[in-house]
Amino acid sequence: MRISDLSERTGIPVSRIKYYIREELLPRGSSEQVKRAEYGESHVRRLRLIRALVTVGGMPIAQARQVLEEFDAASSEPLGLLSLIFGSLGDQAGVREDSAWQEANRRLDQVLNQRQWQSGESDHARRLIVEAMATMIELGHGSMLDHLDVYAAAADQVARADLASIGDAEDLSAILERSVIGSLLGEVFFSGLRRIAHGHVAREMTDTGSAPFTQDSDRSA
């Protein structure tokens, strides 16, 4: 198929497809004729994967290139890909030694130790969590962390569901793709489900008069 056909199949504009080719995310088409490249089903699938990473998942182009290079490597494995997907997120959180940071580390360690989860000081995910917790403490909302065990229990269930969905993949390629898509896009739809749940529970609490933010509560404050 020509690049215009590829665009029609995937819903991605020709200009964007050419950009992905220049950025080495998408392989060039075969050139049996001068100035006319041909594309196949592998390009269709690759573009859908790129869209999942970049457009839906919000991954930067440079990071997507690394992930796809690792994906194409014969020695690739799920853990290596997951490290690339979430590794760069650690750059957003610095390391501090103030009282809020220390308190956040202490409270997180309590939850991790209860569940026998391992997480080193340099773990990117840990640094992000501690940064968020420390910020809550600094803003005077440390009581929001009283439910950390609930979040940990939910995370445990989600992680097990993620790994279960990868387990029935037919081959290494499918395992790698599910690892990438499930981990990255799973964050997107789980965050969306949480927002929907927030709305439902808020309405439910308001209807039963148990919501702390009802008008009656405001008047009595």
N, C-alpha and C positions, 0 to 999 in steps of 0.2 A: 504494500500500500504506500501511497505518497504521504508526505507530511500533512497535507490537508486532510487526508482520510484518517490519519492518526489523530489529528486534532478533533475531528468529528466523533471518533470512537471514544475518546477519553474526556471530551469536554474541556480540554486545555487549549488555550489559544496557540496558534502557530508561533507567535513571537515568544511565548513562554517556553515552548518546546525547544526552540533554538537557543534560548538562554540556558536551559538545562544542559543542552549539548555542549555549549561553550564552557559551562562550569564543570563539565565532566561528571555530571550525575547520570546522564543518559548516553549510551553508546550511539555513535553515528550510524546511520543507515548504510546498507550496502550500495555501492555506486557502480552498477553495471553499465549505466549510461552517463554521459557527461552531464553535469548539473542536474541530475535526477537521482536522488537517493531513495532506496526502497526500505520500508520498515515492516516488521513482522509482529506476531503476537507477543514475542518477548519484550518488544518495546511498549506495547500496550500495558502489559503487566508491570513493567518497570516504572512507567509514568504513574500508574495508580499507586505504587509504593511510594514514589517521590511525593505525590500529592498528600498521602497519608502522613508522611514525615514532616513536610514543609508547610503545607497549607492548613491541614487539620491539626497536626501536632505542634506546629509553631517552631519547628527546629531550624536553626540558622543554616544557611547553605553550606558553609564550611564544615559544620558538624555532620550534616546529612551526607556530604561527600565522604567523610571518614567512615560513617556507618555503612554506606553502600560499598566502599572499598573492602571493609572487613567482611561484609556480607558475601562479596564475590570471592574472597580468599578461601582456598580449599581447607585451611586450618581453622576456619572460624568456628566459634562455639557461642552458645547463648550468653554466658557470663561475660565474655569479652564485648559482645554487642551492647549488653545492658550497661556495662561500665562506660562505654562511649556515649550512650544516650543520656545518662544522668550525670556523668562525670563533670561536664562543664558547668552544671548548675552550682557546683561548689564555689565558683568564683564570685558568686553574688553575696557570699557571707564571709565576713572577716573573722579573725580570732581576737577575742577580748579577754580581759581578766577582771572586769568589774564585778560588783556584788550580784547584779541581775544575771549576768552570764554564769557565774558560779552557782547561783540558785537554780537556774534552768538546767545546768549540767547535772546537779544533784538530783533533781526531780525526775529527769529523763533516765538517769542511771537506775533509779528505783524501779521504774516500769520495765526497763530492759532486763534488769536482774531477775525480776519476778517471772519473766517469760523466758529467761535464759537465752536471750538474743544477744548476739555479739556485734559490737560496733566500736571501732577504734576512734581515737580523737581526731584523726585525719579523714574520717569517713564523710564524704560530701553531704549525704543525706542527713547525717547526724548534725553537721554544722548548720544546715538550713533549719532544722527543727529547733536547735538550741537558740539560734538567732531569733526565730519567731517567738519562742517562749520568753526569752529575755526581754523582747520588746513589749510583750503583754505585761510582764512584771513591772517594767519601767513606767508604763502608762497607768498603772494602778489596777490592772485587771488580772492579777495573778490567780484569782479564784476560778478563772476560766480553765485553769490547768488541773482543777480537781477531778476532771473527767478523763484524764489521760489514759487510764486503764480501759475505758470504754472505746476510745479511739484505737488503742492497741489491739483490742479484741476484734474490732471491725477490720483492721489492717491484716490481722492474721487470717481471717476468713477470706478476704479478697485475695491475698497472696496464694492461699491454697487453691482457690478457684482458678487463678491465673495459671498456675503450674499444671493443674488438672486438664485445662484446655489445651495446653501444649503437648501433653503426654500422648494424645492419640493422633498426632501428626504422622504422616506416612513416611517421610524421609527427612534428611538433615536440612534440606532447603526449606521445607515446610516448617520444621521446628524453629529455624532461625527467623523466618518471616513472622511466625506467630509470636516469637519472643519480642521482636521489635515492635510489631503492631499492637500486641496485647499490652505491653508495658507502657508505650507512649500514649496510645489512644485510650487505653484503660484509664489513665489519669484524667483525660478529657471527659469521658462519659461518666466516671465516678463522681467527678466534681459537679457535673450537671445533675446527676441523680440526687446528690446531697442538697443542691439548691431547691430542687422540686420537693424533696422531703421536708426541707425547712418550711416551705410555703404550706404544705399539707398540715404539718404538726402545729404551726402557728395558728392556722384557721381552726384546727381541732381544739387547741387550748383556749382560743378566744371564745369558741362556742360553749365550752364547758365552764368558762369563767376562771380557768386556772392559769391563764397567761399573765406573766408579771408586767406586761406592757399594755394592759387593757386601759380604757378610758377611766373606768372606775378606780383603778389603782392609781392613775395619775391624779385624780381629784383628791384621793385620800392622802396623797404624799405630802 
